[in-house]
Amino acid sequence: MTDDSTRRKDRWTLALTLVFVASLAVVYAVDEPVLWLGWAVLAVAVSGTVMALFNRKTPQES
């Protein structure tokens, strides 16, 4: 993994963490069961998608 790639992934991780915490605070403040369910489903879907994209194998350079 290159240094630029690592920094890019670190920035994405930080951004996703901030969005996760901010959205969790909103859902906690509103405290609606449907909102909790929607938040949980979206959190799992987004984090799973990002993990899959970050861990894809890239072609080896010759």
C-alpha positions as CSV (number, residue, x, y, z in Angstrom):
1,M,0.0,0.0,0.0
2,T,1.4,3.4,-0.9
3,D,1.7,6.3,1.5
4,D,-0.9,8.3,-0.5
5,S,-3.3,5.4,-0.4
6,T,-2.9,5.1,3.3
7,R,-3.6,8.8,3.9
8,R,-6.6,8.7,1.7
9,K,-8.1,5.7,3.5
10,D,-7.3,7.4,6.9
11,R,-9.2,10.5,5.8
12,W,-12.1,8.4,4.7
13,T,-12.1,6.6,8.0
14,L,-12.1,9.8,9.9
15,A,-14.9,11.3,7.8
16,L,-17.0,8.2,8.2
17,T,-16.4,8.1,12.0
18,L,-17.5,11.8,12.3
19,V,-20.6,11.2,10.2
20,F,-21.4,8.1,12.3
21,V,-21.1,9.9,15.6
22,A,-23.0,13.0,14.4
23,S,-25.9,10.8,13.0
24,L,-25.9,8.7,16.2
25,A,-26.3,11.9,18.3
26,V,-29.3,13.0,16.2
27,V,-31.0,9.6,16.4
28,Y,-30.3,9.5,20.1
29,A,-31.8,13.0,20.6
30,V,-35.0,12.2,18.6
31,D,-35.3,8.7,20.1
32,E,-37.7,7.2,17.6
33,P,-37.6,3.4,17.2
34,V,-38.0,3.6,13.4
35,L,-35.2,6.0,13.2
36,W,-33.0,3.7,15.3
37,L,-33.7,0.8,13.0
38,G,-33.0,2.9,9.9
39,W,-29.8,4.3,11.4
40,A,-28.6,0.8,12.3
41,V,-29.3,-0.6,8.8
42,L,-27.6,2.3,7.1
43,A,-24.6,2.2,9.4
44,V,-24.1,-1.5,8.7
45,A,-24.6,-1.1,4.9
46,V,-22.3,1.9,4.7
47,S,-19.5,0.4,6.8
48,G,-19.7,-2.9,5.0
49,T,-19.5,-1.3,1.6
50,V,-16.6,0.9,2.6
51,M,-14.7,-2.1,4.1
52,A,-15.3,-4.1,0.9
53,L,-14.1,-1.3,-1.3
54,F,-11.0,-0.7,0.8
55,N,-10.1,-4.4,0.9
56,R,-10.5,-5.1,-2.8
57,K,-7.4,-6.5,-4.4
58,T,-5.8,-4.2,-6.9
59,P,-3.7,-5.4,-9.9
60,Q,0.0,-5.8,-9.2
61,E,2.1,-3.4,-11.2
62,S,4.8,-5.0,-13.3
